Amino acid sequence: MTLLRRPPPAVRATSLQVPKGKATSFDIAHLTGVSQSTVSRALRDSPLVSEETRQRIKAAADQLNYKVDKNASNLRSQHSGTLALLLFEDPTADDSHINPFFLSMLGSITRACALRGYDLLMSFQQLSYDWHADYADTKKADGIILLGYGDYLAYRDKLQKLAAQGMRSVRWGAVLPDQPDLSIGCDNFQGGQAIAAHLLDQGCKRVAFLGDASSHYPEFFERYHGYTAALEQAGIVADPALQVDAAESTEQAGYNALETLLVRKVPFDAVFAASDLIAIGAMRALADHGIKVPEQVAVAGFDDIPMARFLNPPLTTVLQDTKLAGETLVDTLLQLIRNEPVETRLLPVRLVVRRSSQFGSRQA
């Protein structure tokens, strides 16, 4: 059976003339036969007003060319109607200083804000002692979304001061037991475990890990823990010589880490890089040494940045759902602003297998 939705009722016929000058919510109330407070609630999409009445009021607002005065509304609510997005400056090969992984998330955050009626103010985090003070003191934003932070142990003090100042904020990053703030992150352990298990299933025996394995970089550390867990499940003891630090998520860091691994002269048949950018640098270093991927060494990364699928060979990696991440960051921050209960959350990840790690390609 097909249900047909009844169209919203038209604004009732009336001899009321469209007011000269700027229409007000009182004009809409008079035209629709409801109270001015009902008009205000309807234009805010309040669930206290029925869908039928909301549609009727919005139709009248369109007829009168009524525009909401956001400044007046914000003064009454003590809200700016704006969220701030602060990006950490990452070392990059171009002038953007934005990790490519965050670009797609940035788009998702921008769309989520627009759909929820919020403006978005974006800037880089200033690395001074009080980089957050301008937002908390001037009330130019109702809350802050933080993307990226470098060395977590050095950054943690800033998060504590932000929390003490009472600024509502949510961070994309690792979910830690002693963190001073609220964060949304992906399941880095699951992703690291899935990558390592996949490489082992391909027949690899000596899997190297390129990435910092310490609490300074907790996302990488969790990926490393997932990697070692997969090795243990396969009865393999992790060899410390196969782990090389690469704190920065850059191609150059990956290149340098692979060079260090080769200098150690330890055998390896696979590389799990803590990020796609590190993996790309490692693949370049392998090529410079005449080592073929995946015929001689399988390679996998983490993040699934757009470039990953266009490499030669295309890169096996872990997909983080940036659309879901952006929407969750915005919705969580808005819950905080509304004083609703919130909690940290881990989002699932998905293994994406491409030719850089496929055993069949290695035998070809």
KAKA-V923656 format. One record per residue. N is the residue number from 1. RES is the residue in one letter. D_LAST is the distance of its C-alpha to the last C-alpha in Angstrom with 1 decimal. Layout:
{{N	RES	D_LAST} {N	RES	D_LAST}}
This chain:
{{1	M	55.2} {2	T	54.6} {3	L	56.5} {4	L	57.9} {5	R	58.5} {6	R	62.0} {7	P	62.0} {8	P	63.7} {9	P	67.4} {10	A	68.7} {11	V	71.0} {12	R	74.4} {13	A	76.7} {14	T	79.0} {15	S	81.5} {16	L	80.2} {17	Q	79.6} {18	V	76.5} {19	P	77.8} {20	K	78.3} {21	G	76.2} {22	K	73.5} {23	A	73.2} {24	T	73.3} {25	S	72.2} {26	F	75.8} {27	D	75.7} {28	I	72.7} {29	A	74.6} {30	H	77.6} {31	L	75.6} {32	T	73.8} {33	G	76.6} {34	V	74.9} {35	S	75.6} {36	Q	74.2} {37	S	72.4} {38	T	70.6} {39	V	69.5} {40	S	68.1} {41	R	66.2} {42	A	64.9} {43	L	63.6} {44	R	61.7} {45	D	60.2} {46	S	62.1} {47	P	61.6} {48	L	65.4} {49	V	65.8} {50	S	64.8} {51	E	62.1} {52	E	64.7} {53	T	67.0} {54	R	64.2} {55	Q	63.2} {56	R	66.9} {57	I	67.4} {58	K	64.4} {59	A	65.5} {60	A	68.9} {61	A	67.3} {62	D	65.4} {63	Q	68.7} {64	L	70.5} {65	N	67.6} {66	Y	67.8} {67	K	65.5} {68	V	65.1} {69	D	66.5} {70	K	63.7} {71	N	65.8} {72	A	68.7} {73	S	66.4} {74	N	64.7} {75	L	68.0} {76	R	69.2} {77	S	66.2} {78	Q	65.8} {79	H	62.1} {80	S	60.6} {81	G	58.2} {82	T	55.5} {83	L	52.6} {84	A	51.2} {85	L	47.6} {86	L	47.2} {87	L	43.9} {88	F	43.1} {89	E	42.3} {90	D	38.8} {91	P	37.7} {92	T	35.6} {93	A	34.4} {94	D	36.8} {95	D	40.4} {96	S	39.8} {97	H	39.7} {98	I	38.1} {99	N	34.9} {100	P	32.7} {101	F	32.4} {102	F	36.1} {103	L	36.3} {104	S	35.3} {105	M	37.5} {106	L	40.3} {107	G	40.1} {108	S	40.3} {109	I	43.2} {110	T	45.1} {111	R	44.7} {112	A	45.8} {113	C	48.9} {114	A	49.9} {115	L	49.6} {116	R	51.8} {117	G	54.4} {118	Y	53.7} {119	D	53.3} {120	L	50.7} {121	L	51.6} {122	M	48.6} {123	S	48.8} {124	F	47.2} {125	Q	48.4} {126	Q	50.8} {127	L	50.2} {128	S	54.0} {129	Y	55.7} {130	D	56.9} {131	W	54.1} {132	H	54.8} {133	A	58.6} {134	D	58.9} {135	Y	57.4} {136	A	59.3} {137	D	62.6} {138	T	62.9} {139	K	61.5} {140	K	59.5} {141	A	56.8} {142	D	57.2} {143	G	54.1} {144	I	51.1} {145	I	47.3} {146	L	45.5} {147	L	41.9} {148	G	40.6} {149	Y	42.6} {150	G	40.8} {151	D	42.1} {152	Y	43.4} {153	L	46.0} {154	A	47.5} {155	Y	47.4} {156	R	48.9} {157	D	52.4} {158	K	52.3} {159	L	51.2} {160	Q	54.2} {161	K	56.6} {162	L	55.3} {163	A	55.8} {164	A	59.3} {165	Q	60.3} {166	G	59.7} {167	M	57.2} {168	R	55.0} {169	S	51.3} {170	V	47.9} {171	R	44.8} {172	W	41.1} {173	G	39.8} {174	A	39.5} {175	V	41.9} {176	L	43.8} {177	P	46.8} {178	D	49.2} {179	Q	48.4} {180	P	51.6} {181	D	50.2} {182	L	48.5} {183	S	44.7} {184	I	42.0} {185	G	38.5} {186	C	35.1} {187	D	34.0} {188	N	32.2} {189	F	32.1} {190	Q	30.4} {191	G	27.8} {192	G	27.1} {193	Q	26.9} {194	A	24.5} {195	I	22.1} {196	A	22.3} {197	A	22.1} {198	H	18.9} {199	L	17.2} {200	L	18.6} {201	D	17.4} {202	Q	13.8} {203	G	14.6} {204	C	15.9} {205	K	19.1} {206	R	20.5} {207	V	20.8} {208	A	22.9} {209	F	25.3} {210	L	26.5} {211	G	29.9} {212	D	33.5} {213	A	34.2} {214	S	38.0} {215	S	40.6} {216	H	40.9} {217	Y	37.8} {218	P	38.0} {219	E	35.1} {220	F	32.7} {221	F	34.5} {222	E	34.0} {223	R	30.3} {224	Y	30.3} {225	H	32.4} {226	G	29.9} {227	Y	27.1} {228	T	29.3} {229	A	30.4} {230	A	26.8} {231	L	26.4} {232	E	29.7} {233	Q	28.9} {234	A	26.0} {235	G	28.4} {236	I	27.1} {237	V	29.7} {238	A	29.0} {239	D	29.0} {240	P	31.3} {241	A	29.6} {242	L	26.5} {243	Q	28.7} {244	V	29.6} {245	D	32.2} {246	A	31.5} {247	A	34.6} {248	E	34.3} {249	S	31.7} {250	T	30.8} {251	E	28.0} {252	Q	30.0} {253	A	30.5} {254	G	26.7} {255	Y	26.2} {256	N	29.1} {257	A	28.0} {258	L	24.5} {259	E	26.5} {260	T	28.8} {261	L	26.0} {262	L	24.7} {263	V	28.4} {264	R	28.8} {265	K	26.2} {266	V	25.2} {267	P	21.7} {268	F	19.6} {269	D	16.0} {270	A	16.9} {271	V	19.5} {272	F	21.7} {273	A	24.0} {274	A	27.3} {275	S	27.1} {276	D	24.8} {277	L	26.7} {278	I	26.1} {279	A	22.4} {280	I	22.4} {281	G	24.4} {282	A	22.1} {283	M	19.0} {284	R	21.2} {285	A	22.2} {286	L	18.7} {287	A	18.0} {288	D	21.4} {289	H	20.5} {290	G	17.3} {291	I	15.2} {292	K	11.9} {293	V	11.7} {294	P	9.8} {295	E	7.6} {296	Q	11.0} {297	V	13.4} {298	A	13.4} {299	V	16.4} {300	A	18.9} {301	G	22.3} {302	F	25.5} {303	D	27.6} {304	D	25.4} {305	I	27.3} {306	P	26.8} {307	M	24.8} {308	A	22.0} {309	R	20.5} {310	F	20.6} {311	L	18.8} {312	N	15.6} {313	P	13.6} {314	P	16.1} {315	L	17.6} {316	T	17.8} {317	T	21.5} {318	V	24.8} {319	L	26.9} {320	Q	30.7} {321	D	32.8} {322	T	34.8} {323	K	37.0} {324	L	38.1} {325	A	38.6} {326	G	40.8} {327	E	42.9} {328	T	43.3} {329	L	44.5} {330	V	47.0} {331	D	48.3} {332	T	48.6} {333	L	50.6} {334	L	52.8} {335	Q	53.5} {336	L	54.6} {337	I	56.8} {338	R	58.4} {339	N	59.0} {340	E	56.9} {341	P	55.1} {342	V	51.6} {343	E	49.0} {344	T	45.8} {345	R	42.7} {346	L	39.0} {347	L	36.8} {348	P	33.6} {349	V	30.1} {350	R	26.9} {351	L	23.2} {352	V	21.0} {353	V	17.3} {354	R	15.1} {355	R	11.6} {356	S	12.9} {357	S	12.8} {358	Q	10.3} {359	F	8.8} {360	G	6.3} {361	S	5.1} {362	R	5.6} {363	Q	3.8} {364	A	0.0}}
